[in-house]
């Protein structure tokens, strides 16, 4: 569903991503792990089509910048950015109109109820706290029911209820057959969620593990993470 | 003390190092320095016996009071509502929490503000050549004018902080402070009108009343103007009195602030955050003209599908952002044009015909429009990820996202010249061509913006040099249209202005369509970086 082949992103003289290759299948929750500056957000932005890159990225068998691909993925950025002068409900309406979502109101209400935002529907974007903006950003990305969902540090700034709700939602998306890719450095937050982990360090994928493999081998994701990241940093 | 002193030293040192690493910024500062030196030298070595006709000095009196009002009123009004600030968010995060005396922190803020004001003095000095030419001022007189502006800026910030802390949101005290402020403004207007009435209510009295000495009786604004013009004109007694009055009031404000041990940290928090956001927007090329508080009456986009939803969203945002759908840049433009047309009509004394005044106004408006052209809806849209993610063709998104930006100058042009034409009793065809020229320039600016975004992406470093290149590019691209219209005007002088303006308008529209067409895939290539 999501295929990345030899993704390389270079900013002037800095190699942010070097030859990343991985896939996320339908009904799979993959996590992109790594310390700060590992290149996770850059990779997510390249996949979302926001940055130029070398290599190939396909979403549902379409190149990621094609209209068909855009119709099929949702992206939740690390820093939420709402429209200052639109209300919460107008954000949902705008995205629904732009993505041509049928019968959007019940869907919007369902999402807003889950994230406890129904009392904020008439609040303007600029009146929302950072956490509220993050919730709205999630609701906007999910209203079009995307088949591939890209989360960039989704739990930062959310309250405990929203974190629980988001985890439930990710579980539901997996059950419905969506492919989910989450970029994070907070290992605890994705402990019970992940099916596949890509551990990044210095712009490269240092390890790929499936949960089933790790459980069989008795490996711990946390130990592996520190082994890779701290080991490499020492060498550097 | 050592921590604050260390911070000051490091900030100055890092500013210099940063300048060395940014050649564009360094070049800009060198250019400013050269302009100042050239202006000073040209005035020093100018022929003393040369007979030059200078503009009426009363214009300078009026202009200076205008500048003082523009500095003081917004700061004081904002200060009364949400406080003023001389701090940055980094000061709030690091200094406010540190075990440093609040008085020392305040002194640090004031010194920093004073240094910023000194920088403004240098910027003003770049215009000293024009002031010298217009009013026959010497270099030092210009320096005194600039120092007055800088001191005023710093003093008013301090005053606003004190007023806010003293009133502390208490309605009665806020009303009292507002009343005093409005009384001062009304006093200025009343004194001017009284002088105008006494002096004969004609054009000459309108101009000479600007220099009325009674205006200098008005506290703060008048005193500062009186002090500065006292020094400039050699009336040192007057200058001394007004300087003392001004210094006493500001001194009392500082003493009250320090002696009463006002807890100013809370008072400056909101305004510091707001100003930091404005500075950030400015650095990112976003201009914030929006209204602070928005009353949401009706909600919903209701229309739009796919990329066209962007257009209906922009309409809704404009409705919320602007009063009566008229944006702040448009208001500014209308105001400038009214003043310009009145001054030109009065000063030309029928030498310039109505049609000529309209054309002059159109040329000036096209030039002013350049400075607002980077803040359209479409460029704001590029600051959000949504436009890149929408499942629609790049060209469709680009067009729908730029419709309101293209429409705005067209509507402004029509409104402006529909009003000015009957007022000046000008030819309606001339008004039509002026409106069309203004609208077509708006289209061209948008096209050039799109092209530069396509070529350079989001410009976050070396904005100054890129802006200079941009200005030169716009000048170059408009040249064929301008030259053709001028040639037609010279060689076919019998033709009406309407025909003369057509090549300019046609060229603007044609080249804009070509540029936008060539950049149709820009959203697939431009990078989005938050």
Interface residues (C-beta under 8 A of the other chain):
Chain A: X45 X48 X49 X50 X51 X52 X65 X67 X68 X70 X71 X75 X77 X78 X79 X81 X83 X84 X85 X86 X87 X89 X90 X93 X94 X95 X97 X98 X99 X100 X122 X124
Chain B: X290 X294 X296 X299 X300 X301 X303 X304 X305 X306 X307 X309 X310 X312 X313 X316 X317 X320 X321 X383 X384 X385 X386 X388 X389 X390 X391 X392 X393 X524 X525 X527 X528 X529 X530
